[in-house]
Amino acid sequence: MSLFPPLSSRLKSRHQKLLALVRENTGRLLGAMACMILMSGSMAAVAYLVEPAMDRIFVLRNEQALKLIPLVVVLVFFIRGASYYGQEYLMGWVGENIIKRLRDMLYGRMMDLPLSFFQGEKTGELMSRITWDVNVIRAMVTTAVTSSLRDFFSVVFLTGIIFYQDWKMAIFALFILPAAFYPIVHFGRKVRHLSTGCQEAMADLNSHLQETFTGNKVVRAFNMEKTEKERFFAKTHNLFTLSVRQVRAKSLTSPIMEFLGGAGIAVVIWYGGYLVFKEAKTPGQFFSFMAAVLLLYDPVKKLSRLNNAIQEGLAAWDRIFDILETSSEIIEPENPEALAPGPHTVAFDGVSFGYGDIQVLEDIHFTVKPGEVVALVGASGGGKTSLVNLIPRFYDVLAGSVTIDGHDIRNLSLATLRGEIAIVTQEPILFNDTVRNNIAYGRPGASEEEILEAAKAAFALDFVNGLEKGFDSVVGELGGRVSGGEKQRLCIARALLKDAPILILDEATSSLDTQSERIVQKALENLMAGRTSFVIAHRLSTVRHADRILVVKGGRIVEQGDHESLLAAGGPYARLCAMQMEGPNGKDDHA
């Protein structure tokens, strides 16, 4: 069964998708609706029971009514309580389920977007979309759907009661309601605008927290604690200002509704009292009518708060949908080509690449044969990392092609392509998990023996065994509980265990001291054996034994050959070597 079909035709496409998430829970929604009908009906019954309670018990002193009516009241309130529980539980389940789905959709979409997306967004803001904005939508879903249905049925039942009792007096009571919708609409627009501002301010605050917590060592080293505190205080003040303005807009709707409701009740008292004086109504009939009107105005007043919740939720949904609608320039092929297992030949044919209007690589041509080790050297910013990032399709070429065994990588599925590649970066990334799970990250089903062998080949076994819990030791956030060299060896073990035929080493030893570098270099030699390897290195001493060295400058390959031939040529590579040999003692400068 489909709920709210007329409403969906009036909503934006993205809002219809939110409504579609609600519709997926139709069964529980129908159960909640049944509970709401019972709850609203019990509310109307309470108003109706005022007349027989007053007239038969207090005026006519009917003993039978004295025994029966209290029992009926108890039954009505029991039904009301049970239906309230059923409605709250079922709608709470629906709300939490929708939020889980939204979080899954949002995180799944983010994980499918290319690196360029994350480079253009703040980490804290992306986290805010999944946490803060989604929680706002939960409030909208649970409050809006629950309140709208419950209050709708309450209004229907109570309106029926007052028209049944006296249609003329009912018209007097209801004439004021149309005027109540103006403040709801007016202040609802303001609340939505301010809610968007609050959500953006909270995202900015999260981003600041993430940056300063991650970079806390730098903050302290440069004595910037005071400055960062002042920046944080400024951001919280901005959030405070927007929140207060939002509270003011939300708070104004209720007093206006209260005043309009009071005006309607005053009319009822005046007209109803006049009829009682004329003996056209009994006191019981009047108070029963009055109780129904009082109960009727309550759900009408709630419309203002309901509208505020809807406006806040729609603002959050728009921010979330901005991510869900973000398209990726990395397109999966509809009919991906198969790639044979084993060693691979990787070729760059006329490749050009850039970030926006900035040209980074231009007309790159070279081929790497199976098992060959190719080193990329050159000054920072020359395009070395951008070049190797094209192989796993972190970015796509603007011109030319990158091929593996003659297959354009754009014709391979991303899973197939990246399954053939292992990467070790300058910044070793470990997760807040055990040593075992970090090594087995690319092969969750790896055996204990395979994990042990990978650690041994990466020269990590001795230090791992020295940890308090060995392979079950948790390395901390970003591997903060182990040293830089130890982190790098765990990353090498991870790459070894993946056993991919193509290997990318992006300055894997540049941040290490000499002793750590020697150990890691031995591990890297084990890792590169038999693999098609791309090695980016700042320290030229680490690439002397490469099969071929490519010198990258200004986005072009300006020189290539082995170490000895390039030194003999006296070109850019020879000059780079000379610069690094100009240490304070005339020795190789690794700093």
ABEGO torsion letter per residue (X at the ends): XBBGAAAAAABBAAAAAAAAAAAAAAAAAAAAAAAAAAAAAAAAAAAAAAAAAAAAAAAAGBAAAAAAAAAAAAAAAAAAAAAAAAAAAAAAAAAAAAAAAAAAAAAAAAAABBAAAAAABBAAAAAAAAAAAAAAAAAAAAAAAAAAAAAAAAAAAAAAAAAAABAAAAAAAAAAAAAAAAAAAAAAAAAAAAAAAAAAAAAAAAAAAAAAAAAAAAAAAAGAAAAAAAAAAAAAAAAAAAAAAAAAAAAAAAAAAAAAAAAAAAAAAAAAAAAAAAGABBAAAAAAAAAAAAAAAAAAAAAAAAAAAAAAAAAAAAAAAAAAABBBABBBBABBBBBBBEBBBBBBBGBBBBBEABBABBGBBBBBBBGBBBBBBEBBGAGAAAAAAAAAGABBBABEBBBBGGBBAAABBAAAAAAABBBBBABBBBBBBBAAAAAAAABAABBAAAAAAAAAAAGAAAAAAABAAEAABBAEBGGAABBAAAAAAAAAAAAAAAGBABBBBBGAAAABBAAAAAAAAAAAAAAABGBBBBBBBABAAAAAABABBBBBBGGBBABBEBAAAAAAAGBAAAAAAAAAAABAAGBBBAX
